[in-house]
Amino acid sequence: GAVVSQHPSWVICKSGTSVKIECRSLDFQATTMFWYRQFPKQSLMLMATSNEGSKATYEQGVEKDKFLINHASLTLSTLTVTSAHPEDSSFYICSARGRRSNTEAFFGQGTRLTVV
Amino acid sequence: KQEVTQIPAALSVPEGENLVLNCSFTDSAIYNLQWFRQDPGKGLTSLLLIQSSQREQTSGRLNASLDKSSGRSTLYIAASQPGDSATYLCAVGVTNSGYALNFGKGTSLLVTP
C-alpha cells in the first residue's frame, strides 16, 4: 500500500503556543487529505477535508481559525493548532487519498498532542 | 448523517477461539468500508477494504463481509491469538462527504493465553 508519513509522532507544548503537524504522501499524489482527531476512548472524528490548492472544508464545530490547514502541494498537508489549550490535547491523524474516487485512504502514524 | 455502530464495545476471549465483530451503518450510500486495527496509543493499520460492489474480502485469518442493503458488516477472526489484542475500528466511506471515512467507536479485543 501507499505510505503516508506524519510528523511529529508526539509533541508537548505550552498553553498559548502553536504547533504544526505535517502529513506527507511519500509515493503517490494525494489530491485529498483528511484530518481527524481522537479523544481518549472515543472514535476518530473528521475535522476537515482539504483538496490540493483549495481551502479546507471544516466539519461543524471545528474552528477554522484555530486549526489552520494548508495543502499547498500534492504530497504535503499541514495542520497548525494555534494558541493551543489543554482541551486541544488529543490524537491527531491524517489520511490521504489519490485521484481515483474509490481509492483506499492511507493513514499517517498519528500525532499525540499534549498541551500543558 | 452517517452513524456507524460497533458491537460489542469490548470482548475477551481465550486464545484459539473464532470470533465475530459487528458493524452497522445507517446510510447505505457508501463507496467502501474498511476495517482497521489500532493498538494503544498508536495509529491505524488497515486490515481489509471492501468496495461497495463487493460482498467480502479475506486476508489470512481475517474475513470481512458487507451487506450494503442492510447496512451491516462483520469481521471474522479465525483462531485468535494474543497478538490480535487491539481495538478494531470499522469505517465507511460516504459518497456525499467528500469520501471521508466515518468511524465507529471500535471493539476492544483481548485474547488471553
Interface residues (C-beta under 8 A of the other chain):
Chain A: G1 Q6 T32 F34 Y36 Q42 S43 L44 M45 L46 T49 T57 F91 I93 S95 R97 S101 N102 E104 A105 F106 F107 G108 Q109 G110 R112
Chain B: V4 Y31 N32 Q34 F36 G41 K42 G43 L44 S46 L49 Q51 S52 L89 A91 G93 S97 G98 Y99 A100 L101 N102 F103 G104 K105 G106
